[in-house]
Amino acid sequence: MADMMKIRARLKDGVTEVKVLMIHPMETGRRINDVGETVPAHFIQMVTATLNGKTVLEAQWGTGISKNPYLTFRLRGASLGDKLAVSWVDNKGATNAIEGVVEGS
Amino acid sequence: MNRRSILKSCAAVISLLALVPLHALAAAWNRQAFESDKVEGALQGLGVTGDESSPEIEIIAPQMAENGAIIQIEVISRIPGTEAISILAEKNPTPLIANFMFSNGAEPYLITRIKMAETADLKVIVKANDKYYSASRRIEVAVGGCG
């Protein structure tokens, strides 16, 4: 399941830039497929990021985030080797998570 | 089962229960705001009672997007005490795209990719010290991406 997400965290000049890629269809519930059926909504609703177990970012998403969501965020006060974790929950209750460590640039 | 083992198993159940609510305590998905088909309804769902336009919010986005299904946007808030950044596309079937809440050293900054149904204003709402600030940016969309 870890291949469904990617994470990279780089510390430079006191700021850690975290880049996350998630693999998810992000279906709006309005798309009509090739055989004329409406594809049911299937999208990530909540994303949580933690640094050494402490929440740093909580996001709620609707259907307007693009397929295979991409996110960059920045942290102050993180150190090399600190542990980052990002997890998501979608509207069907499925979840996924990935861990990464803060690296030098 | 004697009294001691009952107590023990109760303690085990209680400690399990204590772990579960940690997740449940995290704010539930804001259905009212995300399912609203109007900007006003979405803002109401978010609890935004009125917002003041601010030059301290920067939105970096293409002026013209070929493909409305993938538009990369960057949002920076320079308002001290920024707690949350919400993103809305005014003409999307459900305008509220995302609400980001920052804590414990996270900077009020993000890059993400969004869908836009048609040419419209992208609106950003920043919550700081229980007040709301906003900025808008028009994005021309050649082919809508909200199917």
Interface residues (C-beta under 8 A of the other chain):
Chain A: V15 T28 R30 R31 I32 Q45 M46 T48 A49 L51 K54 T55 V56 L57 E58 A59 Q60 W61 G62 T63 G64 I65 S66 K67 P69 Y70 L71 T72 F73 R74 L75 R76 G77 A78 N91
Chain B: A26 A27 W29 N30 F34 A69 I70 I71 Q72 E74 I87 A89 N92 P93 T94 P95 L96 I97 A98 N99 F100 M101 F102 S103 N104 G105 A106 E107 Y109 L110 I111 T112 R113 I114 K115 M116 G145 C146 G147
